[in-house]
Every structure is written in structure tokens, then in C-alpha cells.
């Protein structure tokens, strides 16, 4: 277990995360209080944010090899 100091930053209280506890590549964290513990974790994408992602090109997978062959299949 490690300890860090709490300091005042404007109207807020803040801590500095030690470098080895950094969330590399993460720009936002969720903060949750559970009892007397405070938990920090990376913000998880929501389904609402899924619609904002870049769409695939219209020709995406237009030409591709069969992933599963028809060998061994039978008609029902």
C-alpha cells in the first residue's frame, strides 16, 4: 500500500498519482466512493458513443475469402 499527500487546487482537493500508477493513454477517469474508499478507473465507452465512431467504408469486406467453407454442409 502507498500513501500520497492531498493538496488544495483552487476549490478542489487533489492528489498526484505516482508515475507507476498512471493510467497511460487515458484522458478521463470515473471516480466512485465505496464506503471509505475512493476508486478511480478509466471511463468506459457507452453504447451511445458507439454511434459516433467512424463508420466502415462501403466496400468493407466486399471482396474476401470465405471464412467457413461449405464443405461438409448439407441442405435441410
N, C-alpha and C positions, 0 to 999 in steps of 0.2 A: 504494500500500500504506500502511496506517496501523498505528501501534503503540499499544497500550494497556498500562496497568500491571496487574500481578497483585497481589492483596491477599489477606490471610487473613480468612476469615469463619467463625468457630467452628473446626471441624476441617477445613474445606474451603478450597480456594483459589478465588478468583473474579475475574472481570473485569467491568467495566461496558461495555456496548455503547454506542457513540456513538449519539445520537438518530437520525442519518440512516441508521444500520444496524439500526434497531429492526424487529422482526417485529410490525407493528401488528395488533392483534386476536388474537394468538396467545398462549395461556397455557402451552403446553408445547413444548419443543424436544427433538429427538433429538440426541444428541451421539455422534460417531463419531471414532475415531482412525484415520487412514490414514497410516502411516509417521510422519513428524514433523509432520503437520498434524492439527488438530482441526477437525472440520466440524460446524456447527450447522445444523439445518434443522427446519422445523415438523413436528410429529408428524402422520403421515398416518393417516387413519381405516383401520381394519381391516375385513374382511368381518364379523367377529364383532360389531363395533359397529353394523353396518348393521341388525341385528335390534332394536336398542334405539331406533332412530329412531321418531318418531311416525308412525303408520300413516295412510293416506289415509282420508277419510270413506267410508262405504259407498256413497254416491251420487256418488262421484267419477267424473266423465265419463259419468254415466248419460244425460244429455241433451247431445249435442254434434253439431256438424255433421260430415258425412262429410269425413274428411281427404283421401281419394282417391275420386274419383267412379268409377262403374262404366262410364262412357263409354269406348268403345273396347275393352272387355274381351270375351272370347268364352268360351263354355263348352268345356271339354275333354271 
